[in-house]
Amino acid sequence: MTSPAGASGPVRTKEWKLSIRLFEEPGLTRTHVVLDTGDTVLESIAEAHRSPHAPLAAGISDEIAAGRALMDLGEQLVGAGAADAQAVAADARRDG
């Protein structure tokens, strides 16, 4: 495998584990999402409610609940990255 233009050395590969669990009750789906990066574990819980008057459609509540949890997890991940970048910059200023 070749390195991207301008990169030096071999390409580094990582694997993160994502777990999505769905819990269904009448009219309610809850989702628990866990992201394990090997260094950090982030979690999110979300719900989707179904109106009692809405027709049953397979998977719609699952998709909505999981999507909400994944969006929250994404926000957490971006926030963690921003905080880490600020810490690295502060260390560089202090050491420099």
BELDA-V996578 format. One record per residue. PHI is phi as a letter, one per 20 degrees, with the letter a starting at -180 (999 if undefined). NEAR is the number of other ideal C-beta (glycine too) atoms within 8 Angstrom. D_LAST is the distance of its C-alpha to the last C-alpha in whole Angstrom. Layout:
phi->PHI near->NEAR d_last->D_LAST
phi->PHI near->NEAR d_last->D_LAST
//
This chain:
phi->999 near->4 d_last->36
phi->e near->3 d_last->34
phi->e near->9 d_last->30
phi->g near->6 d_last->30
phi->g near->4 d_last->29
phi->n near->3 d_last->26
phi->e near->7 d_last->25
phi->d near->3 d_last->25
phi->n near->4 d_last->26
phi->f near->5 d_last->29
phi->f near->7 d_last->29
phi->e near->4 d_last->28
phi->d near->4 d_last->31
phi->c near->6 d_last->30
phi->c near->4 d_last->33
phi->d near->8 d_last->33
phi->d near->7 d_last->36
phi->c near->8 d_last->38
phi->d near->7 d_last->41
phi->c near->10 d_last->43
phi->d near->7 d_last->46
phi->d near->10 d_last->49
phi->c near->8 d_last->51
phi->d near->8 d_last->54
phi->c near->7 d_last->57
phi->g near->3 d_last->59
phi->m near->7 d_last->58
phi->b near->11 d_last->54
phi->c near->14 d_last->52
phi->d near->12 d_last->48
phi->c near->17 d_last->46
phi->d near->11 d_last->43
phi->d near->16 d_last->40
phi->c near->10 d_last->37
phi->d near->12 d_last->35
phi->d near->10 d_last->33
phi->e near->9 d_last->30
phi->n near->6 d_last->30
phi->d near->3 d_last->27
phi->c near->7 d_last->28
phi->c near->7 d_last->32
phi->d near->11 d_last->32
phi->c near->9 d_last->36
phi->b near->11 d_last->38
phi->c near->9 d_last->42
phi->b near->12 d_last->44
phi->c near->10 d_last->47
phi->c near->13 d_last->50
phi->d near->7 d_last->53
phi->d near->11 d_last->56
phi->f near->6 d_last->59
phi->f near->5 d_last->62
phi->e near->3 d_last->64
phi->e near->7 d_last->62
phi->f near->3 d_last->63
phi->f near->5 d_last->62
phi->c near->6 d_last->59
phi->g near->4 d_last->58
phi->n near->6 d_last->54
phi->f near->9 d_last->53
phi->f near->12 d_last->52
phi->g near->12 d_last->50
phi->f near->8 d_last->48
phi->f near->10 d_last->48
phi->f near->15 d_last->46
phi->f near->13 d_last->44
phi->f near->8 d_last->43
phi->f near->12 d_last->42
phi->f near->15 d_last->40
phi->f near->11 d_last->38
phi->f near->8 d_last->37
phi->f near->10 d_last->36
phi->f near->13 d_last->34
phi->f near->8 d_last->33
phi->f near->8 d_last->31
phi->f near->10 d_last->30
phi->f near->10 d_last->28
phi->f near->8 d_last->27
phi->f near->8 d_last->25
phi->f near->10 d_last->24
phi->f near->8 d_last->22
phi->f near->8 d_last->21
phi->f near->8 d_last->20
phi->f near->8 d_last->18
phi->f near->8 d_last->16
phi->f near->8 d_last->15
phi->f near->8 d_last->14
phi->f near->8 d_last->12
phi->f near->8 d_last->10
phi->f near->8 d_last->10
phi->f near->8 d_last->8
phi->f near->8 d_last->6
phi->f near->7 d_last->5
phi->f near->6 d_last->6
phi->e near->5 d_last->4
phi->e near->4 d_last->0
//
